[in-house]
Amino acid sequence: MAEMIHKENPRPVNGLTHPKPPKGNNFITFNTSKINATKTLALILQNLNTTH
């Protein structure tokens, strides 16, 4: 959880420093999809543990 918060905090700073960074936006999107995949995986593991 702390890792997720750490990744998401720099967003406003990057936005202010570089108003429209194409690479930065792609990087943020990539990080977000990685976070969502991790959340999904965690939920699947939780469900498996509950079932068994």
C-alpha positions in Angstrom: 0.0 0.0 0.0 2.8 2.4 0.9 4.4 1.7 -2.5 1.2 2.7 -4.3 0.9 6.0 -2.4 4.5 6.7 -3.1 4.0 6.2 -6.8 0.9 8.3 -7.0 2.2 11.3 -5.0 4.6 12.7 -7.6 1.8 13.2 -10.2 0.9 16.9 -9.3 4.6 17.8 -9.0 5.3 16.4 -12.5 2.3 18.2 -13.8 3.5 21.5 -12.5 7.1 21.0 -13.6 6.3 19.7 -17.0 2.8 21.0 -18.2 2.4 18.4 -21.0 5.1 15.6 -20.9 4.1 12.8 -23.3 6.6 10.4 -21.8 5.5 11.3 -18.3 1.9 10.6 -19.1 2.7 7.3 -20.6 4.7 6.4 -17.6 1.9 7.3 -15.2 -0.6 5.3 -17.3 1.8 2.3 -17.2 2.2 2.7 -13.4 -1.6 2.9 -12.9 -2.2 -0.3 -15.0 0.6 -2.1 -13.0 -1.1 -1.0 -9.7 -4.5 -2.2 -11.0 -3.0 -5.6 -12.0 -1.5 -5.9 -8.6 -4.8 -5.1 -6.9 -6.6 -7.7 -9.1 -4.0 -10.3 -8.3 -4.3 -9.6 -4.6 -8.1 -10.0 -4.8 -7.8 -13.3 -6.7 -5.4 -14.6 -4.1 -7.7 -13.5 -1.3 -10.7 -15.3 -2.9 -8.6 -18.5 -3.4 -7.6 -18.4 0.3 -11.2 -17.9 1.4 -12.6 -20.7 -0.8 -10.0 -23.2 0.3 
